[in-house]
């Protein structure tokens, strides 16, 4: 759908028009490059702005990153400390990136968080590239901007949790799948499998939530025979298995006595961690913290259809969720008679399947579902809204298209008003601005023929009012998130919501529920390390660390191996130890496998 290749096609360009065509091509290339540069530079500035304000963010992962800068073995396993006593409760891919940065530039808040921010910029660029290939530059820029401006994205790409790498690799997989659908390319399809395999090494089974959509779209829309499509999908599955399984195989085969204990697993078994704690327990287990409404009710509210819209999760990433669902339904209706290999419908199925499967799991998961998990929805929401706009634009003069646009803007603005009204004391003028802009934009759309006689400026005014109505709320929330320090294990985007969480609220570094706007045991802006030990600058950093007394300032953070499991349990509500096969664990007092899970789980 891009006009540049057609403009360069010698078969359609007459010699006498060649200078004019070349000028047009240069102008279009200049505009495209300027737009993309503005998008990426703006995203980089936003995500890097005052990045060290959050100190070491989640001190649990920060301790593991620092351990990886001191020990290659700790780096490989994702150990919590350089003595390799116990790992973190996630695979180590995201830690590898941050720890390698620390080895190159020295361990600090900046060296740890800058890779996370750059992963966000890369994810925005890949989403732009994926949407642009079939729907043009404007749609690609819109998708990337909507993704970048999502409050929870502005939070997690400035934080050291593994969600940043997870989302980047899932978007990279969607881009590779888009390329594979263009010519039934086995190479690109296998590359998509590799990307999802790397995403698995960031956060295990959450990466597989996009696989139903990826597989179904290729099986339906790839321009080749059925049996070849099946063989290609099997090859992509093998690539995924290899890219995700090599690390798992090494950990499983490594003698338990010479590697760290697998946190999150009661029996020191990596497969238990994959299928249990970081897998099916998140969906079906009701035994986690929180009580009624599912194990994760204490972190994301009761399970149900409207969980993503409640006071805890609504302000994170649901601002454009209604608009994306309208775009999905309208786009599928418009392309209902298209051939099997229709690219527009394939894109709708790809991003719509991603959105729906992930939303259902997050809405009905009985285990622990944190609010910041919704960052995984942001790329699909941005892509669907942009694709819906691109498909609706050719029909903009019809009454039905204008009515649909009016409903979308009005509904999105109404939902934004509800979300803003949950923080009535925070920027109250913004609610009025969103409401007034929405009313004027809807009136302008419905009065389109009359406004058309007023010239182009009227149409521009309606577009600006619509953008303010739709984007004013999430843009303000994202700006507030960027300007606020976030520490602890349960960060939340946006201002504090009554009965929810938000703003600079933080949790205990070991994973306790969020507090009252201050980092646990210390400063409101800087996160500390286990035991309240000193930070790399030599100053005490008693924020967000594991419970325990602080030490005197030292030149670098030092995470000593606990002398007993009892002491370990006192110092960290996150670390769970069970009977193990090594002499070290047998010599210590083991925690019973039937004991309850810690109160806060990443």
N, C-alpha and C positions, 0 to 999 in steps of 0.2 A: 504494500500500500504506500510505500515511500515513492515520492515523485522523482527523486534524483536518478535512479537507474533509467527510467523512461526518458528523462531529459538527455541522458548521455547515449541513448541508443541511436547508433548511426543510421539505422534503417528508418527512423522516424524524423531525423533531423535533416532538413534540407540545407545545402551548402550556404544559401543566401541568409539563412537564419542562424547559422552557427555562432557568430559573435554574440547575438542576443541570448542564445541559449547558454553559452558559456558564462555570460554575465549573470544570468539567472541562477545557474548552478553555483557560481561563486557566492552569490548572495545567500542562497539556501544553506550552503556549507558553513558560511560565517555565522548565520543565525543558529544553526544546529550546534555548532561548537560553542558559541557563546552561551546558549541555554544550558547545555550539559556542564560547561565549566561553572556557571553560576550555581547550578544544583549541587555539584560535588564540593565546590569551595564553600558554599553556604553550609552544607551539612558538616564539613570538616570543622569549620569555625564553631558551629553550634556544639558539636560533640567534644571538641577540645577545649572549649572555653572554661577557664578556671578549673581545669580537671582535677588538680591536686586538692581542691576544696574538700573532697570526700576522703582525703587521707588514704588509708589502705582499704577502704570500702568494707567488703566482707573479710574480716580478719581470719576466718577459717581457711578460705582459699588463699589469702595473702600469705599465711604461714607456709602453705604448701608451695606457693610460688617461690618464696625465699629459700625453702629447703631445696627446690630444684636448681637454684643458682649455686648451691654448695655441693650437691651430690648428684652425679649422673644417675645413680640407681634410684634416688628419690624422685628425680625428674621422670624417669621411665614409668615408675609405678604410681606416681602422684601421691607420694608420701606426705603426711602432715608435718614431719620433722626430718631433718637430715640424717638422723640415726635410724630411720626406716622402721619405726615401731608399728605404725598404723597408717593406712592410706586415708584419703578423703572418700566420701561416699559416692563419687562420680568417676567416670573414666577420665584420663588425664590430658586429652587433646588440647583443651583450652588452656590448661596449665603449661603445656609445652611452649605455646606461643609466648605467653607472658614471661616464663622463666628464661627462655632463650633471649628475649629482649633484656631481661635483667642481667644475664651473663655478658651481654654486649655493652650495655650502657650503665651497669651497676643497678642493684636493686633499689627501687624507690617507688613512690606513688606514681610518678609520671611514667617510668619505664614499664610499670605493670598495667596502667590503664590506657596508655596511648594505643597499644595494639587493639584493645577492645573498641576504641573509637574508630580506628582505621578499618576494622572489620565492619563497622556500621556503614562507613562511606562506601566500601566495596559492595556491601549488600544493596545499597541504594543504586549504585551503578549497574549491577547485574539485573536488578528488577527493571530499571530503565531500558537496558539492552533487550531483555526478554519481551517486554511489551512493545517496544519500538519496532521490532522486526516485522510484526504483522499489522500494527495499528498506527504507525507513524510517530514522528518525533514529539508532537504535542501530547499524545497519549502516554508515551514513555516518560516524558518529563513530569506529567501529572501523577503517574503512578509512583515515581521515585520521590516526589515531593510529599505526597500524602503519606507514604511510608515513613519518611524521615521526620515528619511533623507529629507522628503519633506519640502521645506522651510516654507510653511505656517503652517505646523504642529510644526516645531521648534519655530514658532512665538506664536501660540495660546496656546500651552501647557506651555508657560512661561508668560502668560498674564491672566488677571482676568475677561475676558468676558465669557459668558456661553457656548461658543462653545466647550470648553474642555470636560465638562460633557456630552454635547449632543453627541459628537463623541464617547466617551467611551461607553455610553449606546447603541448607534446604533451598535457598534462592538459587544458588549455583546449580543444584540439581534440576530445578525448574527451567533454568536457562538452557542447560544441556538437553533436556527433554524437548524443549521448543525447537532447538536445532535439529534434533533427530527426527521430529515429525515432518520437517520440510522435505526430506528425501529418503525417509526410512533408513536412516544411517545407524548401523550397528555400533560404530565407534562412539558417536555422540550418546547413544542410549547407554552404553557401558560406562561412559564418563558420568552420566547421571547416577548410575549405581554407585560409582566410586564416591561421588559427593555425599550421597546419603550414608555410605559407610563411614566416612569421616565424621559426619554429623552424629552417628551412633557413638563414636569415640568421644564426643563431647557430652552427650546426655542420654546415651543408651536408647531405650525403646521409644522415647518421645520422637526421635528422628523418623521412626517408621510410620507415624501418623499420616504422612503424605503419600505413602506407597499405594494405598487403594486408588487414589486419584491418578497417580502417575501410571500405574499399570492399566487401569481402565481406559484412560485417554489414549495410550499408545495402541492398545488392543482394538479400540474402536476406530481411531482416526488416522493411523499410519498408512501412507499410500503404497501398500504392498499386500501380498497375499496373506491369508489368515495363518497358515502354517509357518511362514517366515516370521510373521509378527510374534508368534508363540516362541519360536526358537530364539529370536532376538531378546525377548523378555527373559528367557532362561539364561542367556549369556549375561544380561545385565544383572540378574540375580546372583550369578556366580561372581561377577565383579564386586558387587556389594558385599557378598560373604567374605571375599578375600580382603577387601579394604577394611572391613570392620572386625574380622575374625582373627587376624594375625596377632594382634595384641592380646586378645582374650585367650588364644591358644598358648601363648608364651606364659601368661600369668597362671593358667590352669596347670601347665606342665612344670612350672618352676617349683622346686622343693619348698614346701610350706615353711620349713625351718630356716630358710635363708632369704625369705622375702617378707615384707611387712604384712600385717594382718589386714584383711579386706573389710574396711568399715562398711556398715550397712548390712553385712552378712553375719548371721548368728553362728555360722559354722566355718568361717574363713574360706568360703567357696565363691568364686567369681560368678558362676552361673546362678547361684542363689541371689546375688546382687542384681543380676540382669533381669531375671524373671520375677523376682519378688519385690524387693525394696524399690528398685527403679523400673519396675514393670507392672505386673498385674495387680500388685497391692495398691498402686495409685488409682486403679480403676474400680476394683472390687472390694478392697479391704475397708471395713468400717472400724477397725481397731486403732486407728491413729488418733491423734489429739483432736479435740473439738467437740465430740459428742454428737448430739442429734443432728440429723441432716447429712450424715456422712462424716468420715474421719477427718476430712479437710474443712469442715464447717467453720472451725475457729480461724481459718486463714482466708477463706474465699466465700463464706456463706453457705446456706443450705443448698443441696443439689436441686436441680430442676431446670426447666426451659429458660427461666429468666435469671439464672445465676450470673451470666455475663453482664447483666444490666443492674445488678444490685449495688448497694452502697460501697462495697469493698472493691468490686471488679469493674464497675461501670465506667469510672473516670480513667481507667488505664488505657483501654483501647477500643471501646464500643461506640465512639462518637460517630463513626461512619459505617458502623455495622448495618443499620437499617438501609442505608443507601446502597451498600454493596449487595444486599439480598434483593433489593428492587432491581438493581442493574443485572444481576444474574438471571432473575426470572424474565425480565424484559428482553434481554439478549437471547436467551434460549428460545423465546417465542418468535423473535424476529428471524432466527436462523432455523426454524423448525422444519423447513422444506429444503434445506441445503443438503448437498451430497455428503456421503459418509466422511470424506476427507476434508470437509470444510474447516479452515483454520480458525475462523472466529469462534465457531462452536467448540472446537477442540480447546481453545484458550479458556473459554467459559467453564468447560468441564474440568480443566486442570486446576484453575484457581478456585472455582466454586467447590470442587471436591476437597481440595486442601482446606478451605474454610469450614465446610460443613462437618467433615469428619473430626477435625480438631476441636471445633466448637462443641460438638456432641460429647466428646470425651471430657472436655473441661467442664461442661455443664452437669454431667451426670456421674463423674468420677467420685467414688465413695472414699477414696483415699485422700492423701494430702495433695491439694492443688493450690499453689500459691498464686496470688494475683498477678505477679510479674510474668507468669507463664504465658499470658495473653500476648506477649511480644511475638509469639509464633503465628498469631492471626494477622498481624499488621501487613505483611507483604501481600497476602491474598486480598485483604480489604482494599488496599491501595490499587492493586491491579484490576480488580473487578469494577471499581468506580471509574477508573480511567477508560477501561474497555467499554463499559456501558455508555460513557459520554461519546466515545468515538463512533459507536454503532448508532447512536441516536442523532448525531450531528447531521448526517445527510437528510434526515426527515424533519429538520428543525422548523420548517414552514408549515407542517401539518398540525392541526389542532390536537391530535392525540399525543404527538411528541411533546408539544409545549405543556399539555396537561400533565403528562408523566413527569417532566422536569419540574413542574410546579409542585407536584405531590412529593417528589424526592427532596426538593429544597425545603419545603414546608415541614415535612416529617423529620428531616435531619435537624433543622433548626429547633423544632419543638423538643426533640430529645436532648439537644445541647442545652436548652433552657432548663430542662429538668436536672441535668447533671450540674449545671452551674448553680441552680437553686439549692443544691445539697451543701454548698458552702456560701451561705447568704452574706456573710461578713467579708468575703474575699472578692474584691473588685465587683461590687454590685451593679455598676454601670454597664458591665459587659453583657448581662442578661438583657437589658433594655436595648442595647445596640444590636444584639443578635435577633431579637424579636422584631424590631422595627425594620431591619434590613431584610428579614425574611418576608414580611408583609409586602414591602415595596417590590421585592424581586418577584414574588408570586403574582402580584398585580401586573407587573410589567410583562411577564411571560404570557399571562392570559389575555392581555391586551396587545399582543404582538402585532397584528395587522395595523392597528391604529398608531402604535409607536413607530412602525416602519416608515411612516411618512415624515417622521421627525429626523430621520437620517441615522447615520451610523453611531452617533454619540449616544443615542437612547439605548441601543443594543449594548454598547460598552458599559453604560451605567447599570443596566440590569445585570450584566455579568459580574461586575464588581460587587453589587449588592448581594448577589447570590453567593459569591465567594466569601464575603464577610459573614453571612448568615451560617454557612456550612463550616468554615474553617476558623472562625473567630474563637470558638471555645477550645478546640484541641490545640491551636497555636498558643493561646494564653497558658494553657496547662503545661505544654511542652516548655515554654519559656520559664515558667515558674520552677519546673523540674530541673532545668539546666542551671538555674540560679540558686539552687538549694543543695546543701551537702547531704549525702546519703551514705550511711554506714550500717553495719550489722548484716544479718542474714535474710531479713525480710523487707527489702526496700519497696517503696510505693511511690508512684508518680503523682504529681499534682498536689494541691493544698490539702490540709487535713479535712476529712469529711466526718460529720457528726455520726458516731456509731461505726466509723470505718477507720481507715488509715490513710496517710498521705503525707505530702510535704517532706520534711526532713525526718520523719519518724524512722526509728531504727530498732533493730532487735539486738539481742545479745550476740556477740561474735560467734558463740557456739550454737546459735540457732534458736534462741528463745523468742517469744512473740514480741511484737513491736512495743516500744516504750512510749515515752511522753515527749518525743521530739529531741531527746538527747541520746548520744551514743551511750551504750550501756557502760556503767561504771566510770564515766569520764566525760570528756569534752563533747560538745554537740556537733563538732565538725570533723574530728579526726578519729579514725579507728585504730585501735591498738592491736596487740597480738596476745596470744594465749598467756594467761597469768598476769596480764598488765605489764608485760616487759617493755623495755624501752624501744623506741623506733630507731630507724637507721640514722637519724640526725643526732642521736644521743639524748633526745628529750624523752621523758616518760610519755607513753601513749596509752593511757589507761582506758581508752574508749573501745568498746566493742569486743573486748577480749574474753577469754574463758574466765569463769569465776576463779578468784584466787588473789592473793596478795601481790602487789607490784614489786618489782625489783629495782635496784638502783640503776641509774642510767648506764648504758653500755654502748659502745660504738655501733653495734649491730644487734638486730633482734636475735635472741637466742631461745629456741624452743627445746627445752631439755626433755628427754624421755622420762615419763613418770616411773617411779620405782615400784609401783604396784597398780593393779587394776582398780583397787579401791580409790587410790589417789587420782587416777585417771578419771574415774566417774565423778569425783568431787570437782575436778577442774573443768570438765567439759560435759555439758548435757547432751552434746552431739555424739560423742564417741561411745560406741557400743562394742564391748568385748565379749567373746564367747570362748568355749573350749577350742583349743587350736592344736595343731599337730607338732608345733615346734617345741623345743626344750624351754624356750623363753615363756611361752604361754602356759605350758604344763607346770612350770615352777611358780606361777603366779596364781592368785585366786581368781577363778573364772567367773564371769557374770552369767547367770542362768539364761539359757536360750529362750525360756518362756517369759522372761521379764518384759515389761511394757516398753514400748518405743519412746524415745525421748520426746519432750513436749513440743519441740519444733524441728521440722524436718525440711531440709532443702529440697 
